[in-house]
Amino acid sequence: MKLVKFLSGTLTLEFSFPEKRVLKQNQPCDGSLYIIQSGIFEVKTKKWTNEGKAKFKVARKLGAGEMFGELSIVLGTERTASV
């Protein structure tokens, strides 16, 4: 219960819409963690082709109750994917 009480004072509700990028791959971590209330979010990674062009791959899809942004918080790294 202490964790829930702590989190309730630190959570911010944020709305998104289709095609809006919430996180960008390689972006510095700002400490944000996202928990999905509803909808589907695509986790995309960017790779470079031999021709020097960016190619995006959908690594997975996330839905209600799932979260993202935790990896860079735990590892202390830049964002590892775009969402």
N, C-alpha and C positions, 0 to 999 in steps of 0.2 A: 504493500500500500504506500510506503514511503516513496517508491519510484514513481508510481502513478501521480502522487501529489506533486512531486518535483517536476515531472514532465508537463503536468497541466498548467504550470506557471510559465513554461518555456516554449510551448507549442504555438505556432502561428498557422492559421488556416490560409491556404493559397489556392486559387482557382487556376485551372489551365483550360486550354481548348485544343481541338485537333490541329496537328502540325506545329504546335508551339514547342520549341525546344526548352526544356527545363534545365538540363545540364549539358554542358559541352565537353567533349572529350579533350583532355589535356588542360582543362581549365583548373586554376588553383582551387584547392578545397577551401570553402568558407565555413565549414563545420555544419552545413545543412544536411539533414536527413529527411527523406520524403516517405510518407506512408500514404498509400493510395486508398482513398475512400470509395471511389467508383471510377469506372472507365478502364480503358486498356492503354498502356504505355509501351512503346517499342524501345528496347535497349539496342542502340546501334554502335558498331565499332567502325572506325575509318582505317582502311589500309591503303597503301600506295601501290599502284601497278608499276610494271617495268617501264611503262611509257610516262611515268610521272603524274598520272591522274589519280585523284582520290576515288576510292570505291567504298561504298557503305554497305555493311552487312548487318541484318537484323539478328542479333545474338539471341534474343529471347523477347517474349512479351510478358508484361506484368499486369496483374489485375487487382481488384479490391482486396485489401488486407496485406498486400505485399509491399515491400519497401525498397528504396534504392538510395544511393549516396553514402551508404555505410562503409564501403570498402576503402575509400580515400580517407575517411575519418580514422578508421582503425589503423591503416598502413601509413598514414601521414603523407600521402602522395597526391599527385594531381588526379583529376577525374579520369577514370579508365574507359569510359564510354559516354556517348551522348544519349539522352533520354528525352 
